[in-house]
């Protein structure tokens, strides 16, 4: 059994165990863990994923999504075609389909540090080599968020959904929608 599979199963067991304890009143999760209101979208380090197409011909974006990380009540950090930059923290009002998630194993302070890590990459170019997740010279949107958590805390938000095997090697890519489907994240807000 692979290390990744063991970790995912352990995380799923922990979540189930915490849910049982919460049900019988022995464990109260941190308030940030279950904040499900619009106000949660302003917490630094919350991961945003949208499935809205960038334009009408962008079926790719609708299928895989776009992602950013909340930096402040007014700004997110995201990677777009022009590279890593600030964006407006207005997704709830301008996007038809969006989800906000948080990471089970991190604190609010660690989430904020992940946003700071992403912010420090502003100005880096866009990474068009989606199967080169390990570069830190350029970033695509979900790779930026994955790297912020992976490099600092060892939390691997990638799933195997878009991994491929080629020439005897496994190549990994992370789509924005994997940030939602990862067993290491939970939804705190959803629209559409």
N, C-alpha and C positions, 0 to 999 in steps of 0.2 A: 504494500500500500504506500502511495507516495506521501511525502511530507505535506504537500498542499491539501490532499484529500483528508488526511488526519486532522489538519488544522481546521478545515471547514466543518468536519463532523464534530470536533470539539466545540467550535463556536456555536453550532446548531444545538448541541446538548446544553451548553451554558445558557443560551436564550430560553430553551424549553424549561430548564431548571429554575431560572429567574422568574419566568412566567408563573410557574407553579407556586413558588415562594410568595410572589406578589399576590396571587389569588388567595392564599391562605393568610396573608397579612404579615409574613415574616420578613419580607424584603420590600423596601420602597425604592424604586429606581430614582436616579437623580432627576430633578425637574427638567433639565435640558433633554434628557433621553426621550421623553414623551411629549414635548411641547409640539402641539399640532396646529397651532394657530398661524395666521399670517405673520404675526410678530416674530415667529421663529425664522422667517426669511431674512431678518436683519442681524442674526447672530453670526459673528465672524467665524468663518470656517465651515459654514453650511454649504453642502454641495448642491448645485442646481443643475438639472437636466431638462432640456426641452426637446420635444419631438416635432416642433413646428418647423416646416421647411424655411430656409433662408429666402428662397424665392419660389415662384410657382413651379419651376422646372426642377426643383431640388428634391427628388424622391429619395436620394441618398441620405439627406439630412433627416427627412421624416422617418426613415427606417432606423437609422442609427443614432440620431439626436445630436445635440450640441450641449456642452457643459461649461460651467464656470464655478468659481468658488467665491462666496461672499467675503468681501474685505471690510465693508462698512455699511451703514444704512443706505448709502447712496451709490456705492461702487462694488463691482465684482472684479475678479481677475479672470481673464479668459484668453484663449489663443484662437485667433481667427487668421484668415489668409495673410494679413499683414503682420502677423506675429503675436507675441504675448503683449497684452495691453489691459488697461482698465476698461470696463464696460459699465453701463448703468444697471444699478440694482432695482430694476423695475419689471422683472420678468412676470410677476404675478399679474400686472396690469396690461402688459403688451403681448404676452404669449397665450395662446389658446390651450396648449398642452404643456404642462411643466410639473416637475416633481422635485421636492427638496429632500435630501437624505443626510443622515449623519452616520458616523462610524461608531459601532458598538464599543470598541475597546479603547477609545480615546476620550479624554476629558474636554471640556469647553476650552481650557487653556491650550491644550494640544491642538485642537481644531483651529484656534486662532493662530498658533505658530505655523500650521500648515498653510494658512492663508498668507502669512508673512513670507513663507518660503516661496510660494507661487508669485507673490508680488516682487520678490527679489529677481525674478526672471523676466520682468517687463523689459521689452526691447529685444528679446531673443526671437529669432525667426520661426516661422511655421515649419513643422516637420512633416513633409509629404511622404516620408518613408514610414508608413504606419507599422510595419513589422520591425522597426528599430526603436523599440520602447526604451532601450537602455541608454540612448544618447541623452546628454544634458546640454547639447549645443543648440537644439531646436526642439519645439514641442507642438503637438497637436492638442486639441482641447482636453480630451480625457486623459491623455498621457501626462499632461501637466499636473492634474489632480492626483492621478495614480502615483506619480513620482513624489509629490509632496508628502503623501502618507507613507509610501514605501521607503523613501530615503531616510526619513526621520524616525519612523516608528516600526518599520518592518511589516506594516499592514499591507497585504497584497490584495487590492480591490479587483484585480483581474480575474475573470473566469476563463474557461477554455472555449467560450462560444465562438470566437473568431481566430483561434489558434489554428495553424496549419502545419502539416509535416511535409517538408520538401528536402530532397536529397539527404534523407536520413536525419534531418535536424528539425526540431520543433521551433516554429516561429510564432511569437506572441504579439498580438495587437489588442488594444483595449478600446472598445466602443463606448460612447457615453451611456448607452442603455445598460451596459454591464455595471456601471456605478450604482444603478438601481437594483439590479438582480444579484449583485454580490451578496453572499451570506454574511459579509462583514459590515453591511450597512442596513439601516432601517429608514423607512419613510416617515418624515415628520410633517409633510404637507404635499398635497397633490391636487392638481386642477386639470380637468379635461380628459 
